[in-house]
Amino acid sequence: MTTTVLALAAAWPHRADEGVRPVVVEADVSGGDLAVRFGCPHTPGLLDVATATRKDQPGSLLGATAELPFNVRVVASPAGGRACAEAVRLVAGSGQRVLLGEEGDQGTVLLDVGRIGASVDGLLDAAEAVVLVSRGGADALAHVYAHLTEAGPLAERYVLVVIGPCPYGPGEITATLGVSRVAFLPWDPKAAAVLAGRSRAVLRTSGWRALRLMAAAREAAQQLSGTGEVAAAGLSSDLAGLGAVPAQGGAVPHGLAGLATKEAGS
């Protein structure tokens, strides 16, 4: 979800990447939302990055960024059309070098790829972490489990972000689904309104005036480089009732590790 990616970018720790702010890249084949949300131009943007991939010297990703009101840099895309799908295809191929930058470059790129599919496989292969966004009910988490079982080696780089109410703890989720990292973000209409361009409130991430979503996003961004907690059950029995995973005592994958600090958002 775009709101989640923007929240993580706005709350990214200042000490990360030697103070270099992250860049959010809209890489959804169905088109972008940010240009419409915030009235910012979509050019220069993803289409320009894709065009530059054909050059011997494609230049820096920073040349295609726009500034959002809450101090987040984005590479925007137009809303829909075949041009977006073709741009994502090019960036997922030869454009990876633009996303990764030159050796010694500092900074994190957060990719908003929308729904994961074959069209973004190249982007996921280049990412050091892949963030799955899900609601917290057993039905939604069953879909997460199904996706993870098909992800193969890529699953080692997955981080799960759970939005809204969830009756399960992080240990239950990691033990049952086999994802090594999980973070929780609350429903927060006030912060969501700012991230959707409907409000100009200040997005504080710490202190007593911090918005709930932003405080949680700040913690989630920090946890992305930590170690996952693995504990006993609860969720697995609920998912087994849906026919999604084996019942307690069955073969459930555990404890995947190896996520790095640089991440891609989905």
VOVEX-225506 format. One record per residue: chain; residue number from 1; x, y, z of N, C-alpha, C in turn. Coordinates in pm, 1 decimal. Example, Ala and Ser with C-alpha at 12.3 -4.5 7.8 and 13.67 -1.06 7.14 Angstrom:
residues 2
   cadena   num       n.c1       n.c2       n.c3      ca.c1      ca.c2      ca.c3       c.c1       c.c2       c.c3
        A     1     1319.0     -569.0      780.0     1230.0     -450.0      780.0     1320.0     -330.0      780.0
        A     2     1285.0     -225.0      708.0     1367.0     -106.0      714.0     1290.0        3.0      787.0
//
This chain:
residues 266
   cadena   num       n.c1       n.c2       n.c3      ca.c1      ca.c2      ca.c3       c.c1       c.c2       c.c3
        A     1       83.8     -119.2        0.0        0.0        0.0        0.0       87.7      124.7        0.0
        A     2       47.2      221.1      -82.3      126.1      342.9      -96.2      136.6      418.4       35.8
        A     3       27.8      419.1      113.8       30.4      489.0      242.6      138.0      431.9      333.9
        A     4      152.3      299.6      335.0      253.5      235.4      418.6      393.8      273.0      374.9
        A     5      418.1      273.0      243.9      550.1      309.6      192.1      584.4      453.3      230.4
        A     6      488.1      543.9      215.0      513.5      683.9      249.5      538.1      700.7      399.0
        A     7      463.7      626.2      481.1      484.4      635.5      625.9      624.2      590.1      664.3
        A     8      670.6      480.0      606.7      805.5      431.3      635.0      910.7      532.0      589.6
        A     9      890.0      590.8      472.3      986.5      688.9      421.5      990.9      812.8      510.2
        A    10      873.5      860.5      552.9      868.2      980.1      637.2      927.8      955.5      774.6
        A    11      921.0      829.9      820.6      971.0      796.3      954.6     1109.0      733.7      952.0
        A    12     1173.1      730.7      835.8     1303.3      664.2      824.7     1404.1      727.7      919.7
        A    13     1479.2      646.9      995.4     1572.4      703.3     1094.5     1676.4      794.2     1029.8
        A    14     1698.7      909.1     1091.0     1796.5     1004.1     1036.8     1938.4      948.1     1038.9
        A    15     1965.5      859.0     1129.6     2100.7      804.9     1139.4     2129.7      699.0     1032.5
        A    16     2026.7      651.9      964.1     2046.7      550.9      860.0     2108.6      613.7      736.2
        A    17     2192.1      538.3      667.3     2251.5      582.2      540.0     2323.1      716.2      552.3
        A    18     2383.3      739.0      669.2     2458.2      862.8      693.8     2372.6      986.3      669.5
        A    19     2245.0      976.9      704.5     2155.6     1091.7      695.9     2091.5     1113.9      560.2
        A    20     2121.4     1030.2      462.3     2061.4     1046.3      329.2     1915.8      999.0      334.3
        A    21     1823.9     1084.3      291.1     1682.2     1047.9      293.3     1652.1      940.0      189.0
        A    22     1557.9      850.0      219.8     1520.7      748.7      120.9     1443.3      810.2        4.8
        A    23     1431.9      735.9     -103.6     1353.9      776.5     -220.7     1246.2      671.4     -244.5
        A    24     1122.3      715.8     -255.2     1010.9      626.9     -287.7      992.6      626.8     -439.4
        A    25      986.8      508.3     -498.8      967.1      494.7     -643.2      834.5      423.9     -667.6
        A    26      742.7      490.9     -737.6      617.7      427.2     -778.3      646.5      336.0     -896.7
        A    27      639.4      206.3     -873.8      670.6      108.6     -978.4      557.2        8.9     -992.4
        A    28      435.2       60.2     -994.7      315.0      -21.5    -1008.7      273.7      -21.0    -1155.5
        A    29      258.0     -139.2    -1214.4      223.8     -146.9    -1356.6       87.8      -85.3    -1386.7
        A    30        1.3      -71.7    -1285.9     -130.2      -11.6    -1307.2     -127.7      140.4    -1298.7
        A    31      -11.5      197.1    -1267.1        1.3      342.4    -1262.2       17.0      395.8    -1121.9
        A    32       52.8      522.5    -1112.7       80.5      584.1     -983.6      -33.9      668.0     -930.5
        A    33      -24.0      704.9     -802.3     -124.4      786.4     -733.8      -70.6      921.5     -687.3
        A    34       61.3      930.9     -669.5      116.6     1045.4     -597.9      100.3     1176.8     -673.1
        A    35      113.8     1174.6     -805.2       99.6     1298.6     -882.3      -39.9     1357.6     -864.3
        A    36     -140.8     1271.1     -860.4     -278.6     1317.6     -841.2     -301.3     1359.1     -696.0
        A    37     -249.5     1279.9     -602.2     -269.8     1310.1     -460.0     -214.6     1445.9     -421.3
        A    38      -95.3     1477.6     -471.2      -23.4     1595.2     -421.4       -4.6     1704.1     -526.7
        A    39      -58.4     1682.4     -645.9      -46.1     1784.7     -748.7       95.9     1807.2     -794.9
        A    40      179.9     1704.5     -779.6      317.9     1717.6     -824.8      330.1     1658.9     -965.7
        A    41      424.7     1704.8    -1045.3      439.3     1652.1    -1181.0      488.3     1507.5    -1180.0
        A    42      442.8     1430.3    -1278.7      495.1     1294.2    -1291.1      611.9     1288.2    -1388.4
        A    43      653.1     1406.0    -1434.8      773.9     1412.6    -1516.2      855.9     1533.2    -1470.9
        A    44      985.0     1519.5    -1442.4     1056.0     1392.0    -1450.3     1005.8     1292.7    -1346.2
        A    45     1006.1     1164.7    -1384.2      956.5     1059.9    -1297.5      996.9      924.3    -1352.0
        A    46      912.9      823.7    -1326.1      949.2      686.8    -1363.1      965.4      670.6    -1513.9
        A    47      882.3      738.4    -1591.9      894.1      725.6    -1737.7     1029.5      776.6    -1785.6
        A    48     1078.5      882.5    -1723.0     1209.4      936.6    -1760.0     1321.7      842.2    -1717.4
        A    49     1307.0      780.0    -1599.4     1406.6      681.8    -1554.8     1411.8      566.0    -1653.7
        A    50     1293.9      519.5    -1696.8     1288.4      407.9    -1791.6     1353.0      445.0    -1924.6
        A    51     1328.4      565.6    -1971.1     1389.7      611.2    -2097.2     1541.3      617.1    -2084.4
        A    52     1587.9      661.6    -1968.8     1732.3      676.9    -1947.0     1804.1      542.7    -1940.5
        A    53     1730.0      433.9    -1911.9     1796.6      303.8    -1900.9     1858.1      259.6    -2033.1
        A    54     1813.8      318.7    -2143.7     1867.7      282.0    -2275.5     2002.4      350.1    -2302.7
        A    55     2039.4      444.9    -2217.8     2163.1      519.6    -2238.7     2280.1      449.1    -2171.0
        A    56     2399.0      474.0    -2222.8     2518.8      418.9    -2159.8     2539.5      477.0    -2020.6
        A    57     2506.0      605.1    -2003.8     2517.0      672.6    -1874.8     2377.4      719.9    -1834.8
        A    58     2297.7      636.0    -1767.4     2158.0      670.8    -1739.3     2139.4      780.4    -1634.9
        A    59     2244.9      814.9    -1563.3     2233.6      920.2    -1463.5     2179.3      869.7    -1331.2
        A    60     2153.0      963.7    -1240.9     2109.6      930.1    -1105.5     1958.0      930.3    -1093.9
        A    61     1907.9      845.8    -1006.9     1765.8      842.8     -976.0     1718.9      976.8     -919.0
        A    62     1808.7     1047.6     -852.9     1771.2     1173.0     -788.1     1726.2     1279.1     -888.0
        A    63     1766.9     1265.0    -1012.9     1725.2     1361.7    -1114.2     1579.3     1352.0    -1151.6
        A    64     1511.3     1245.4    -1105.5     1370.3     1225.8    -1139.3     1279.3     1238.6    -1017.6
        A    65     1329.1     1293.9     -908.1     1249.7     1299.0     -785.1     1170.9     1428.5     -773.0
        A    66     1060.0     1418.9     -700.2      980.9     1534.4     -659.1      970.0     1531.5     -507.0
        A    67      945.3     1647.5     -447.5      935.1     1658.8     -301.3      788.9     1664.7     -259.0
        A    68      750.9     1576.2     -166.1      617.4     1582.5     -108.7      617.7     1675.8       12.7
        A    69      500.3     1723.7       54.9      495.7     1823.9      162.3      555.4     1779.9      294.4
        A    70      563.2     1648.9      320.1      614.9     1601.0      448.5      758.0     1550.4      434.8
        A    71      834.8     1612.1      344.5      979.0     1590.7      336.2     1015.9     1450.3      289.5
        A    72      938.4     1396.8      196.3      967.7     1267.4      135.6      993.2     1287.5      -13.0
        A    73     1100.3     1225.9      -63.4     1133.6     1233.6     -205.5     1070.5     1115.9     -278.8
        A    74     1008.8     1144.9     -395.0      942.1     1038.4     -469.5      977.0     1048.4     -617.6
        A    75      976.8      931.6     -682.8      980.2      923.2     -828.3      839.6      881.5     -868.6
        A    76      762.2      974.3     -923.6      620.4      952.6     -948.9      595.6      891.6    -1086.4
        A    77      477.3      832.0    -1100.8      432.9      774.8    -1227.3      297.8      833.4    -1264.0
        A    78      263.3      837.7    -1391.7      128.3      879.9    -1431.1       25.8      775.7    -1388.8
        A    79     -100.7      813.8    -1390.3     -207.0      724.5    -1344.7     -249.7      630.2    -1457.0
        A    80     -194.6      512.0    -1457.1     -239.2      407.3    -1548.0     -180.0      416.2    -1687.3
        A    81     -224.4      325.0    -1772.8     -180.8      324.2    -1911.0      -68.5      226.8    -1938.3
        A    82      -53.4      193.9    -2066.3       51.1      100.5    -2106.3      190.7      154.8    -2080.0
        A    83      202.4      287.3    -2079.9      334.5      347.2    -2059.9      393.6      306.4    -1925.7
        A    84      309.8      299.2    -1820.8      359.4      260.5    -1688.0      408.2      116.5    -1688.2
        A    85      330.6       28.3    -1749.8      370.1     -112.4    -1753.7      502.5     -129.2    -1827.4
        A    86      520.8      -57.2    -1937.1      645.2      -66.4    -2012.1      760.7       -6.7    -1933.1
        A    87      734.1      104.1    -1862.1      838.6      166.3    -1780.8      884.3       73.1    -1669.6
        A    88      790.3        6.4    -1603.7      826.0      -88.0    -1497.9      907.6     -202.6    -1555.4
        A    89      869.3     -251.4    -1673.7      943.3     -360.1    -1736.9     1088.3     -320.0    -1762.6
        A    90     1109.1     -198.5    -1813.7     1244.6     -152.5    -1843.1     1326.0     -133.3    -1715.1
        A    91     1264.1      -72.6    -1614.6     1335.7      -48.7    -1489.3     1366.2     -180.5    -1418.4
        A    92     1275.3     -278.1    -1429.4     1298.3     -408.6    -1367.5     1409.6     -485.2    -1437.6
        A    93     1441.0     -446.5    -1561.0     1548.1     -511.4    -1635.6     1676.9     -432.2    -1626.9
        A    94     1707.7     -359.9    -1733.1     1832.9     -283.9    -1736.9     1833.6     -167.2    -1639.5
        A    95     1715.5     -125.2    -1592.3     1709.2      -11.3    -1501.8     1750.2      -40.7    -1360.3
        A    96     1777.9     -166.6    -1328.4     1821.5     -199.1    -1193.2     1945.8     -120.5    -1152.6
        A    97     2033.8      -93.9    -1245.7     2157.6      -21.7    -1211.7     2127.9      120.5    -1165.8
        A    98     2017.6      179.5    -1216.2     1979.6      313.5    -1170.1     1928.1      306.5    -1027.1
        A    99     1848.5      204.6     -997.5     1795.4      189.8     -862.1     1904.8      161.3     -760.5
        A   100     2000.4       78.3     -798.7     2106.1       38.9     -706.5     2212.8      146.2     -690.4
        A   101     2227.3      234.8     -791.1     2326.5      340.9     -782.5     2467.7      291.1     -806.2
        A   102     2560.7      383.4     -795.4     2701.2      350.0     -812.3     2759.3      297.9     -681.0
        A   103     2870.4      227.5     -691.0     2937.7      177.9     -570.7     2976.0      295.6     -481.6
        A   104     2941.7      284.6     -356.9     2971.0      391.6     -262.3     2855.0      487.7     -241.6
        A   105     2750.5      481.2     -325.9     2633.7      566.6     -306.3     2563.4      529.7     -176.4
        A   106     2511.8      630.6     -107.4     2436.5      610.1       15.4     2287.7      629.8      -12.4
        A   107     2204.5      565.6       67.7     2060.9      587.8       55.9     1983.6      458.9       37.3
        A   108     1854.3      468.1       62.8     1763.2      354.8       51.0     1655.4      388.8      -50.5
        A   109     1623.9      293.7     -136.4     1515.4      308.2     -232.9     1399.3      221.3     -186.1
        A   110     1281.7      282.8     -170.8     1160.9      211.2     -132.1     1072.1      199.1     -255.4
        A   111     1055.7       78.3     -306.9      977.6       54.7     -427.3      833.3       21.9     -391.3
        A   112      739.8       96.3     -448.3      598.4       67.3     -431.9      552.7       -5.4     -558.0
        A   113      547.2     -139.9     -552.4      518.6     -219.2     -672.1      372.4     -260.4     -680.9
        A   114      288.4     -219.2     -585.5      149.6     -262.1     -589.4      140.0     -410.8     -562.2
        A   115       61.4     -480.2     -642.4       49.3     -625.4     -627.2      170.6     -694.7     -687.7
        A   116      222.0     -793.1     -615.7      338.0     -867.2     -663.4      295.7     -960.8     -775.6
        A   117      368.9     -954.7     -886.2      341.5    -1041.0    -1000.0      466.1    -1056.8    -1084.0
        A   118      454.1    -1130.2    -1193.3      569.8    -1159.2    -1277.3      633.2    -1032.4    -1333.5
        A   119      552.8     -927.7    -1351.4      603.8     -805.4    -1413.6      706.5     -733.8    -1326.5
        A   120      709.6     -763.4    -1197.3      803.6     -694.7    -1107.7      909.0     -789.7    -1052.1
        A   121      921.5     -908.9    -1110.7     1019.8    -1005.4    -1060.4     1160.9     -948.3    -1059.3
        A   122     1196.2     -872.8    -1162.8     1330.0     -814.8    -1168.4     1355.3     -716.9    -1056.0
        A   123     1252.1     -640.9    -1018.9     1265.7     -546.1     -908.7     1283.3     -620.6     -776.7
        A   124     1207.4     -727.0     -757.0     1218.5     -803.5     -632.7     1353.0     -873.4     -623.2
        A   125     1405.0     -919.3     -736.5     1536.3     -984.5     -735.6     1645.3     -887.3     -692.3
        A   126     1630.5     -759.7     -728.1     1731.4     -659.7     -693.9     1716.7     -608.0     -551.4
        A   127     1598.8     -627.2     -492.1     1571.9     -572.2     -358.9     1641.0     -653.5     -250.6
        A   128     1685.6     -585.5     -147.5     1745.8     -653.3      -33.2     1641.6     -697.6       68.0
        A   129     1521.2     -640.1       61.2     1409.4     -685.8      143.9     1280.9     -653.5       69.7
        A   130     1180.7     -736.7       90.1     1050.1     -718.9       27.5      946.3     -709.3      138.3
        A   131      870.3     -600.3      140.0      771.7     -577.1      244.7      633.2     -614.4      192.2
        A   132      571.9     -713.5      254.6      433.7     -750.9      225.6      342.7     -678.0      323.4
        A   133      234.3     -619.8      273.7      139.3     -548.8      358.5        9.5     -628.3      362.7
        A   134      -39.3     -655.1      483.8     -159.9     -736.9      499.8     -240.8     -686.2      618.2
        A   135     -369.6     -713.1      615.7     -449.8     -694.8      735.6     -424.1     -811.1      830.9
        A   136     -478.1     -801.8      952.3     -436.8     -894.2     1057.3     -526.1    -1012.2     1084.0
        A   137     -633.4    -1030.5     1006.0     -720.8    -1144.4     1028.0     -662.8    -1272.8      971.7
        A   138     -715.8    -1386.8     1017.4     -666.3    -1515.7      970.5     -686.4    -1532.2      820.7
        A   139     -796.8    -1476.0      765.7     -821.3    -1489.9      622.5     -715.6    -1418.2      540.3
        A   140     -679.6    -1295.0      580.9     -576.4    -1220.4      508.9     -440.6    -1286.8      524.6
        A   141     -409.4    -1333.6      645.1     -279.3    -1396.8      668.3     -267.9    -1531.3      598.0
        A   142     -381.3    -1594.9      569.9     -377.8    -1718.7      491.4     -326.7    -1691.4      350.9
        A   143     -364.7    -1577.4      292.8     -314.2    -1539.8      160.5     -163.7    -1512.9      166.4
        A   144     -118.5    -1451.9      275.4       24.9    -1429.2      293.4       98.9    -1562.2      296.2
        A   145       44.7    -1657.3      373.1      109.0    -1788.6      382.3      116.8    -1854.1      244.8
        A   146        7.5    -1847.2      168.7        5.9    -1908.8       35.9      112.0    -1846.4      -54.1
        A   147      127.2    -1715.0      -45.4      228.5    -1648.4     -127.2      369.1    -1688.3      -84.6
        A   148      391.9    -1694.2       44.7      525.6    -1728.0       93.6      567.7    -1869.0       54.1
        A   149      471.3    -1961.9       49.5      506.5    -2098.8       12.6      547.5    -2109.4     -133.8
        A   150      509.4    -2008.9     -214.7      543.8    -2009.7     -356.7      662.8    -1919.3     -388.6
        A   151      712.8    -1848.3     -288.0      815.5    -1747.1     -312.6      955.1    -1806.1     -328.0
        A   152      976.4    -1929.8     -283.4     1107.0    -1991.7     -295.4     1211.6    -1918.4     -212.7
        A   153     1336.6    -1911.2     -262.9     1444.3    -1845.8     -187.1     1416.9    -1699.8     -155.5
        A   154     1333.1    -1635.0     -236.8     1301.3    -1493.9     -213.4     1236.1    -1472.3      -77.6
        A   155     1169.1    -1575.8      -24.3     1099.3    -1562.8      103.9     1193.1    -1524.4      217.0
        A   156     1321.4    -1553.0      202.3     1417.3    -1517.1      306.5     1427.5    -1366.0      325.0
        A   157     1385.7    -1290.7      224.9     1398.3    -1144.4      231.4     1265.7    -1075.5      262.7
        A   158     1163.6    -1151.3      295.9     1031.7    -1091.6      317.8     1018.8    -1035.0      458.4
        A   159      952.6     -920.3      466.6      910.7     -858.1      591.9      759.4     -839.7      582.1
        A   160      687.3     -878.3      683.3      541.6     -863.7      683.6      502.6     -744.9      769.6
        A   161      424.0     -653.7      712.0      367.4     -541.3      786.2      216.9     -563.9      797.2
        A   162      167.5     -572.9      919.4       26.6     -598.1      946.1      -41.6     -466.0      980.4
        A   163     -148.9     -435.3      906.2     -220.0     -309.0      922.5     -346.9     -330.0     1003.3
        A   164     -367.0     -247.8     1105.8     -490.3     -251.0     1181.8     -493.0     -360.2     1287.4
        A   165     -612.0     -388.6     1342.3     -624.3     -486.1     1451.6     -574.9     -624.0     1410.9
        A   166     -507.2     -690.7     1504.7     -457.3     -826.2     1480.3     -454.7     -899.6     1614.2
        A   167     -520.0    -1015.9     1623.8     -524.1    -1088.1     1750.7     -398.8    -1170.2     1778.5
        A   168     -302.5    -1168.8     1686.3     -184.1    -1253.8     1699.7      -60.1    -1169.7     1729.4
        A   169       29.0    -1225.4     1807.9      154.6    -1159.1     1837.3      258.0    -1186.9     1729.8
        A   170      368.0    -1112.0     1729.6      471.3    -1131.5     1627.4      531.7    -1271.3     1630.3
        A   171      548.4    -1328.7     1750.2      604.3    -1462.2     1758.7      512.8    -1566.7     1696.8
        A   172      381.9    -1551.8     1718.5      286.8    -1645.0     1658.9      292.1    -1638.8     1506.7
        A   173      302.9    -1518.3     1453.3      301.1    -1500.8     1308.1      429.2    -1554.2     1245.5
        A   174      543.8    -1523.3     1305.1      668.7    -1571.2     1247.2      678.5    -1723.0     1254.0
        A   175      632.9    -1780.9     1364.5      641.1    -1926.2     1379.9      549.1    -1998.4     1282.9
        A   176      432.8    -1939.7     1255.2      334.1    -2006.8     1171.9      358.6    -1984.7     1023.2
        A   177      388.0    -1861.4      986.6      400.6    -1828.8      844.6      541.5    -1851.7      790.9
        A   178      641.3    -1853.5      879.9      777.5    -1872.0      833.5      843.5    -1744.3      786.6
        A   179      777.5    -1630.1      801.1      840.5    -1502.5      767.9      924.8    -1459.5      887.0
        A   180     1043.1    -1404.2      860.2     1134.9    -1379.6      971.0     1113.8    -1245.1     1039.5
        A   181     1043.6    -1152.1      975.9     1020.7    -1021.5     1037.7      873.5     -985.4     1025.8
        A   182      818.4     -926.3     1131.0      681.3     -876.9     1127.4      675.3     -747.6     1206.7
        A   183      599.6     -651.2     1153.7      578.4     -523.8     1222.1      430.3     -489.5     1212.8
        A   184      383.4     -406.2     1304.7      241.9     -372.8     1312.0      224.0     -221.3     1297.0
        A   185      127.1     -181.3     1215.3       90.9      -41.2     1200.2      -56.9      -25.1     1232.0
        A   186      -95.0       75.9     1312.4     -235.1       91.4     1352.1     -316.3      167.3     1247.1
        A   187     -448.7      154.9     1256.0     -534.7      245.7     1181.5     -516.8      384.4     1241.3
        A   188     -493.9      483.6     1159.3     -473.6      620.1     1207.8     -524.9      715.5     1100.4
        A   189     -654.9      749.2     1103.6     -713.4      833.4      998.5     -644.6      968.9      982.6
        A   190     -595.8     1027.8     1092.3     -533.1     1158.9     1082.9     -403.4     1152.2     1003.1
        A   191     -318.4     1055.0     1033.9     -193.6     1040.4      959.4     -220.8      996.0      816.3
        A   192     -317.1      906.6      799.2     -350.1      858.8      664.2     -398.5      973.5      576.3
        A   193     -470.7     1069.0      635.2     -519.0     1184.0      557.6     -403.0     1268.5      506.0
        A   194     -298.5     1283.7      586.7     -180.4     1358.4      542.8     -109.9     1283.8      429.8
        A   195      -93.7     1152.8      445.6      -24.3     1071.4      346.9     -105.2     1054.7      218.7
        A   196     -234.6     1084.4      225.0     -320.2     1080.1      106.2     -337.8     1217.7       43.1
        A   197     -272.4     1319.4      101.4     -280.7     1452.9       44.8     -405.6     1530.4       81.5
        A   198     -482.8     1481.6      180.3     -606.8     1549.2      218.1     -590.2     1641.0      338.7
        A   199     -473.3     1638.8      402.1     -448.0     1720.9      519.9     -303.8     1768.4      517.8
        A   200     -279.3     1882.2      581.5     -143.4     1935.7      588.8      -88.8     1930.1      730.6
        A   201     -141.1     1841.4      813.5      -91.6     1829.2      950.5       54.6     1784.6      949.9
        A   202      123.5     1811.9     1059.2      264.3     1775.8     1072.4      275.7     1628.7     1110.1
        A   203      364.1     1557.2     1041.7      383.2     1413.8     1067.7      495.0     1393.6     1169.2
        A   204      467.1     1418.9     1295.9      566.6     1394.4     1400.4      578.2     1245.0     1425.2
        A   205      701.9     1196.7     1442.1      725.2     1053.8     1462.6      769.6     1020.0     1604.2
        A   206      788.9     1119.5     1688.6      829.7     1093.5     1826.7      773.6     1202.2     1917.0
        A   207      777.2     1177.9     2048.1      723.3     1273.1     2143.4      574.4     1251.0     2164.5
        A   208      518.6     1323.5     2259.9      379.6     1300.8     2297.7      281.7     1345.5     2190.8
        A   209      325.6     1429.5     2095.2      237.2     1475.2     1987.9      253.2     1392.1     1861.0
        A   210      327.2     1285.1     1867.4      346.8     1200.5     1750.8      216.2     1130.0     1713.3
        A   211      186.8     1124.6     1583.9       71.5     1049.5     1536.5       98.2      900.3     1551.2
        A   212       -6.6      824.3     1583.1       11.4      682.3     1613.9       75.4      605.7     1498.5
        A   213       28.6      630.8     1377.5       84.3      559.8     1262.4      231.2      592.6     1244.2
        A   214      268.5      718.3     1261.8      406.1      757.9     1238.0      499.5      704.3     1346.1
        A   215      453.6      700.8     1470.7      535.2      642.9     1577.5      559.2      494.5     1550.8
        A   216      453.9      424.2     1505.3      468.7      282.1     1475.2      555.1      261.2     1351.2
        A   217      541.5      349.6     1252.3      623.9      338.5     1131.4      771.1      360.6     1164.0
        A   218      798.0      452.1     1254.7      935.9      475.3     1297.2      994.2      349.5     1361.7
        A   219      915.2      286.6     1447.5      961.6      163.8     1511.6      978.2       52.3     1408.6
        A   220      885.7       43.9     1312.7      894.2      -59.9     1210.3     1018.7      -42.3     1125.1
        A   221     1050.2       81.7     1089.0     1169.1      107.0     1008.5     1295.4       64.7     1082.8
        A   222     1297.5       86.9     1213.3     1412.1       44.5     1292.9     1418.8     -107.8     1304.2
        A   223     1303.0     -171.4     1316.5     1299.8     -316.6     1333.9     1338.3     -391.8     1207.0
        A   224     1330.8     -327.0     1092.9     1361.5     -396.2      968.2     1504.4     -449.7      965.4
        A   225     1591.8     -392.1     1044.9     1729.4     -441.2     1049.0     1757.5     -524.5     1174.8
        A   226     1653.0     -557.5     1252.2     1670.0     -636.2     1374.5     1651.5     -784.3     1348.4
        A   227     1633.0     -860.6     1455.4     1612.3    -1005.6     1443.5     1467.5    -1037.9     1475.2
        A   228     1412.2    -1135.4     1401.0     1273.5    -1175.4     1422.5     1258.2    -1258.0     1548.3
        A   229     1146.5    -1239.9     1613.7     1113.9    -1317.8     1733.8     1030.4    -1438.7     1693.7
        A   230     1070.3    -1556.3     1737.9      995.5    -1677.8     1706.8      942.2    -1738.1     1836.0
        A   231      813.5    -1756.0     1843.0      751.5    -1813.7     1962.7      641.1    -1909.1     1920.2
        A   232      568.7    -1959.4     2017.6      470.0    -2063.5     1990.2      340.4    -2007.5     1935.1
        A   233      263.0    -2083.9     1895.5      142.0    -2096.2     1815.4       23.7    -2005.1     1844.5
        A   234      -93.1    -2044.8     1798.7     -214.7    -1965.8     1810.9     -271.6    -1942.1     1673.1
        A   235     -194.8    -1874.0     1589.1     -238.8    -1845.8     1453.5     -247.1    -1972.9     1370.2
        A   236     -154.0    -2065.2     1388.4     -150.2    -2182.9     1301.3     -278.0    -2265.4     1312.7
        A   237     -335.8    -2273.8     1431.8     -459.0    -2351.5     1446.0     -575.0    -2283.7     1375.4
        A   238     -577.7    -2148.6     1378.0     -683.8    -2076.6     1307.9     -672.1    -2094.9     1156.8
        A   239     -548.1    -2084.3     1104.5     -528.7    -2101.9      961.4     -554.5    -2245.7      920.4
        A   240     -523.2    -2341.5     1007.3     -551.4    -2480.9      975.9     -701.2    -2501.5      959.0
        A   241     -780.5    -2428.5     1038.0     -925.7    -2437.5     1024.1     -974.7    -2387.5      889.8
        A   242     -896.9    -2298.5      826.6     -930.3    -2250.2      693.3     -871.8    -2338.9      584.6
        A   243     -797.5    -2440.9      625.0     -733.3    -2528.0      527.9     -610.8    -2467.4      465.0
        A   244     -554.1    -2364.6      529.7     -441.8    -2291.9      469.1     -307.1    -2350.0      506.3
        A   245     -293.1    -2402.0      628.0     -165.0    -2455.8      673.0     -189.9    -2585.1      749.3
        A   246      -87.6    -2666.9      769.2     -104.6    -2787.6      850.4     -142.9    -2752.3      993.1
        A   247     -212.7    -2841.3     1059.1     -247.8    -2820.8     1199.2     -122.8    -2829.1     1285.2
        A   248     -137.1    -2796.2     1413.6      -24.9    -2801.2     1506.9       45.6    -2936.4     1496.4
        A   249      177.5    -2932.5     1489.0      254.4    -3054.2     1476.9      286.2    -3089.0     1333.5
        A   250      222.2    -3016.6     1237.0      250.4    -3039.7     1096.3      377.9    -2970.1     1054.4
        A   251      406.1    -2979.8      926.0      531.2    -2923.2      874.0      511.4    -2776.3      839.9
        A   252      543.4    -2689.9      934.6      532.0    -2545.7      914.3      672.1    -2487.1      908.6
        A   253      704.4    -2405.9      806.3      837.6    -2348.6      797.9      865.3    -2251.5      911.8
        A   254      988.3    -2242.4      953.4     1026.1    -2158.4     1068.5     1141.6    -2065.2     1031.7
        A   255     1152.4    -1958.4     1110.8     1274.4    -1885.5     1136.1     1362.4    -1850.9     1019.9
        A   256     1310.2    -1793.2      911.2     1397.1    -1751.3      802.5     1471.7    -1625.6      843.8
        A   257     1595.5    -1611.9      798.0     1676.9    -1498.1      840.5     1751.4    -1439.5      722.7
        A   258     1820.7    -1329.5      745.9     1910.5    -1275.3      645.4     1864.1    -1148.8      578.5
        A   259     1774.8    -1070.1      641.7     1732.0     -943.2      583.2     1836.4     -834.5      610.6
        A   260     1857.5     -748.8      512.2     1950.9     -638.7      528.4     1875.1     -509.7      553.5
        A   261     1948.2     -401.2      578.1     1882.9     -276.2      616.2     1820.3     -205.7      497.4
        A   262     1876.8     -221.0      379.7     1819.7     -155.3      263.4     1697.9     -233.2      220.1
        A   263     1586.3     -162.6      189.7     1462.1     -233.8      168.4     1388.1     -185.6       47.2
        A   264     1291.9     -268.9       -0.1     1198.1     -226.1     -101.4     1058.4     -239.7      -41.8
        A   265      965.9     -144.0      -60.8      831.8     -148.2       -8.3      737.1     -196.6     -109.2
        A   266      631.9     -284.4      -68.9      529.7     -329.9     -155.1      399.9     -308.1      -90.5
//
